[in-house]
Amino acid sequence: MTLIHMRTLFLSAFFLFSVFASAQENQSYLIPAKVKQGSILLGGNLNASAYSTTKELDLPVGREEGTNILANLHGKSAYFLQHDFALGLIISLEHESFSINTEGEAEKFRRTMMLAGPFARYYLDNGIFGELSVQGGLLNFSTGDKSNLFEGGLGVGYAYFINQRISLEPTLSFRYFKEWRGGKSNTTLGPMVGFGIQAYILRRRAHVIKEAL
């Protein structure tokens, strides 16, 4: 092989390597939890909790303390305004069982409520996300009276993507709930554990990250 041929082969190999290296520099590894702007989130969560609470509405004798068992089913839809940041609507169907001890006997009360409001979520690259929600609603009693409902939630979770568009999400959240009518109110405060399944419509992963050189 002549020197000219060797130089041509070397320059060709160098050119191909440069193109390949340049492409590798601008293409990141596949980030499983990165959600791009313009994606749509659809899904829901099932949460449950058991904690102490106080009640004073419709209690002529006075306030009562007992144990509250709560199960929440949340439906969610959101749009990613920015990379990893979504803003959307949450609708909750909540069922609670309140148990108190009166003169050595346990009394239980059950009811179902519906609330709705906005929520925001932000993802880290490792799959951990934070979520903030605010909801409101009205509760009708058999007597015809109406109570105002307010609920605020703050939580963290982990999004495990089983494929490009579906994630399984264990969550831990802190819930504040208030129900009031007139000058009296019921308040509930405590943690909740949950599990959710989310679908990311039009989701695009961060295949390419461009850096200013």
Secondary structure as GFF3:
##gff-version 3
##sequence-region A 1 213
A	DSSP	alpha_helix	3	26	.	.	.	ID=ss1
A	DSSP	beta_strand	40	55	.	.	.	ID=ss2
A	DSSP	beta_strand	64	82	.	.	.	ID=ss3
A	DSSP	beta_strand	85	102	.	.	.	ID=ss4
A	DSSP	beta_strand	105	123	.	.	.	ID=ss5
A	DSSP	beta_strand	128	140	.	.	.	ID=ss6
A	DSSP	beta_strand	146	158	.	.	.	ID=ss7
A	DSSP	beta_strand	160	161	.	.	.	ID=ss8
A	DSSP	beta_strand	166	181	.	.	.	ID=ss9
A	DSSP	beta_strand	184	201	.	.	.	ID=ss10
###
